[in-house]
Structures are given as C-alpha cells and as structure tokens.
Amino acid sequence: MFKRLHALLPANSRQYRDATSQKITWGHWFALFNIVLALLISSRYAFNADWPNTLVGKLYFFVSLFGHFSFVVFAAFLLILFPLSFIIKNDRTYRGLSVILATIGQTVLLVDTEVFKQFSLHLSPLVWDLLVNPEEGELTRKWQLLFVPMPLILLAEMIYSRWCWQKLRSFSRQKWGKYVALFFLVSFTATHLIYAWADMNAYRPITAQKANYPLSHPMTARNFLEKHGFIDRAELDQEIEESGRLDTFFLNYPKASLVPTQQSNTNILLINLSGLAKEMINAENMPYLSEVSQHSYRFMNHYSSGDNHSAGALGLFYSLSGKYLDSVLADKTVSPLIQVFKKSNYQLGLFSHNGFADPIYHQAIFSGILLPTAHSNVGAISQWKSWISSRSLDNPFFSYLDLSVPSAASSQDQQKLFDLQFAEIWQHLTQNALLGNTLVMITSDTTNNDSTDENPFAKKHIQVPMLFYWQGESKEYNFLSSHLDIMPTLLSGFFKVQNPLSDYAQGIDLSTQSQRLWVSSSNHKWNVAVMPNGEQYHIDRKGNFKHFNANGEIEKDTRPPLALFLQMIQQSNQFIEK
C-alpha cells in the first residue's frame, strides 16, 4: 500500500528538482502577466467608485490599485499554483490548469466590476445566486454577456503561457523583474500605511475608498497608535460622531436646486415626540393626544427612516434613510426643506429638549442657524411659547419642537406626563388662534430602542405615530407611509416644487395615490424593506441577507425576491456620488 502511495508522489531527483524550478520560475512570470491583466480590468472601478476630490486621494487610488491587485494575484499564486508545482509532474498539465484557474479568476473580477457598477456591492453568494437566477431570463441574459470575453481571456492566457514557457531562459536572465516586484511591494505597503495615516487624521478622500475593491481590508492600527500615544482615541471618536464614519460614501444630494413656484402662507408646526410608540396613544394614558388624533389625518402604518433618533430626523428633513446619515454629517448638507422655507421668507422657530445635542441638527439640518439651548421638555416648551407670542405676524412660520419621553416612575406615568406637556402646546395654539391656518404634524423620530434586540428594525422600534392636524379634518390611512414622505409632501403640496422626486427624495407625496409595495429603513450597515404586513427583508453592504416574518421571527430563506433586491439596491444608492 505504501509503495503504491509512494509511486503517486513525485520522485525527489535532480530531474524533478529542475522541472519544479522551471515551473516555479514560469509561475512568477505568469503571475506578473495576470497582475497586469487584473489591473487593466480593475481600472473599471475608477469609473464607478467614489472618485476622490483631492490630489492625494487620486494618487492613493492608483497606489492602492497597484498594491491591492498585485497582492491578490501573487497570493493566489503562492496559495494555489506554487504548491501544485510540486505535485503535478507534467508541465503541460500544470500550465493548462494554471491557465484555466487564471481565466476563471479574471472573469470573476470582470463580473465583480459590473456588479459594483450596478449595485455598489461586490460579489457574494447571494448576489451571484440572484444574477444567475433562471426565473429572470432577461436579466440573466444581460449578465451572461459578461462571459463573452471569457474565451478571449482564455486565449490570451494560453498564448502567453506557451510563449513564456518557450522564452523562459530569456526571462530568467532579465534584471528588471525584481524592480517590478519591488514596485508592487512598495505599493502594497504604502496602501496600508497611507490608509492608517488617513484613518488617524480622519482624511475622508482616502478612507472613503475602503470598499472600492473586492477582498480589500486596509490597515487602521488605531489600537497600536493609541497605545503609543500617536492619537487620542476619545477625540477621534468624538470627531467621527460629529462628522460621520470615515469610510462613508460621498453624497450627490440634492441632484438639482429646488425652486418653489408657489408662495405659501400656511404655518407649519412639526412636533417630534421622540420615543413615543404608536401604542402609547390611548384614551387612558394620553387622553389629550388621543383626542387630537381623532380629529387628524392618521397614518396607521407609518415607519421611521432608521433605527435611531438621528436617522429618524434625517428622514423627516431630507427624505433620506439612515444609510445616508454619515454622508450628510460629513458634507454638512443643509436640509433642502429648511432652504425652501428660507427662500419663502418663513420664520423659523426651532426648539429642543436637549439643545439639539444630536450632531445631525447643528452640523447639518440647521447648519448656520443660531439654535436656542434648553435642558428639558419644560424649558423647550417655554421657549417655544415665548417665540410664538413674540413672532412677527407678517410672515408665516415653520416651527420644530423636539421633545422626549420624560422620566417618571412607570411607563404609564411617563405617558401621562408627556400628554400634559402636549396639552400645554395645544392650548397655546388655541389661545393664539393658530389652528385655523397651521398644519400641525405630530410624530416620533423613533421609539426608545432596545439595543439588545436581535433586530434593531423590529416593528416595535421603528413603527411610529404620524398625525396631520388640519382644521379638524379627520381620516384614517392604512397604506404604508414613512418619514421619507414628509418632505416631498410639504414641498409638493405647499410650495409646488417642480423638481422630480428623484432629485431630492426617497419617499413619495402622500397626497397622491400610493402604489408602493414596501418602505425603506436603514443604517450604515443594513438596508431594510418593510412590507405592508410588517414582514422585513434585510440586506447589508456585503450582500448578506436576513428575512423576518410579520411576527418578527427570523426565517431561513436563502435569498430575497430578485425584483425586491434590485429595487432596494437602486433606491439605497440613489444619491451616492459616482
């Protein structure tokens, strides 16, 4: 038995060693050819990724391109072809297998560049499964066209393989090979060192390129740098909180300036009862708010745009889901809604229970506006009442009142206290005779989230109340609605903004007939589609997938419906700069 096994293994002779040495030498030059070919194919990422707006960022793009793909190809040679050179005796078999593997690898890279162009994702089992789904014949045929170059790649690999083997002695005498190898080694090292520097200094033109390439994981070394005193971790974390995550994408929003074509004289008051769940509004614990709701337009299937308070505010003022939060913070983009109010000479009355402590307010939504400070609901309501009483009567107003569920001994006491505070607001509106010409919107950015929950987008966390009070008119709507719909509804209904919604919103105008089959909610990692029955589909940036049924229980599906997946990706990437 051992003799038979030994016969299968290569003999350790001089001839064997010479043949193996030749195959290894050939493998190095074959790897170089595939590095060049991979660089040519991967240059497509330059046209589809966030293109840096600084010279340093542009230089880093090319350094990382050379460094990353030279490493990936050479690593594939070391892990696959190098061991095979010791196992496979026949050089033709070895070269033939190398050609086949290289052709497959280059074709997969070509497909990945197209996937990245279409979806801003890299290949994953889920994405691959959806692309070759036989049920979607037209889409499958489109993607099959990407395999047309495969015979050409195979031909190029075969020609080079044979030519290189014939010229191996000549190649062995070349001196420039080591300089090329040194160049790629320096590029690879520089890629990680420069990224670590950019991460340390919060330099986004470089850090935003983190996900440009497949299999890319640039070094950050924050713990090492903190340990040796090069960075203050607390200061860096604070900067990231204020300005958004470093690897976030660049923003193309709005796609065109919004021009109102109608002057509105209607006052608009948006009351954010942060932490308020839909179920809390009942006659027992919140009688005043419950009574107002009965004389309002009630949206019974309404969802927040994200899983935290900042993401909820983002949806209200930008019609963008939580995925865009970091980009808006980084670009310090003022809310288009606020800009239209200013153009229309609206007075702005902005008040918050915590002095607008969330960065989204002072860094972006109300950037450039002097914001009052308050430290409680009581303080914010008092400031708001004073402003209402002293404002000019010559121009309409937009007022935003940001409150939070107050502290109390029990949840029932919290709701009752919250209701009393709301009653104070309503009474002041009544006393000043404002309800006849004021649209009052009452909602919650999100409920008080339980961070330990397996699904941060669970219905109990992101389904929130949405009430429109207008002169006591009452109607109940059961179709899907979202925070993403508030801004387009106001801009279309009151200011007749003529821009298509695709210029500035992920939501719809609620005054039109709704045909939507799902609404979007997201954070920096997950895109979520919420269905009318509460069912949810989650897809992350790497193509991972989760499915929760209407009861919030996770299902064992292997993939989402293809049409839904394509719509989710298209909508979530709507305002990414390319």
Buried (B, 14 or more C-beta within 10 A) or exposed (E): EEEEEEEEEBEEEEEEEEBBEBBBBBBBBBBBBBBBBBBEBBEBBEEBBBBBEEEEBBBBBEBBBBBBBBBBBBEBBEEBBBEBBEEBBEBEEBBBBBBEBBBEBBBEBBBBBBBBBBBBBBBBEBBBBBBEBEEBEEBBEEBEEBEEBBEEBBEBBBEBBEEBBEEBEEBBEEEEBEEBBEEBBEBBBBBBEBBBBBBBBBBBBBBBBBBBBBEBEBBBBBEEBBEEEEBEEEEBEEBBBEBBBBBBBBBBBBEEEBEBEEEBEBBBBBBBBBBBBBEBBEEEBBBBBBBBBEBBBBBEBBBBBBBBBBBBBBBBBBBBBBBBBBBBBBBBBBBBBBBBBBBBEBBBBBBBBBBBEBBBBBBBBBEEBEBBEBEBBBBBBBBBBEBBEEBEEEEBBBBBBBBBBBEEEEEEEBBBBBBEBBBBBBEBBEEEEBBEEBBBBBBBBBBBBEEEEEBBBBBBBBBBBBBBBBEEEEEEBEBBBBBBBBBBBBBBBBBEBEBEBEBBBBBBBBEEEBEBEBBBBBBBEBBBBBBBEBBBBBBBBEBEBBBBBEEBEEEEEEBBEBEBBBBBBEBBBBBBBE
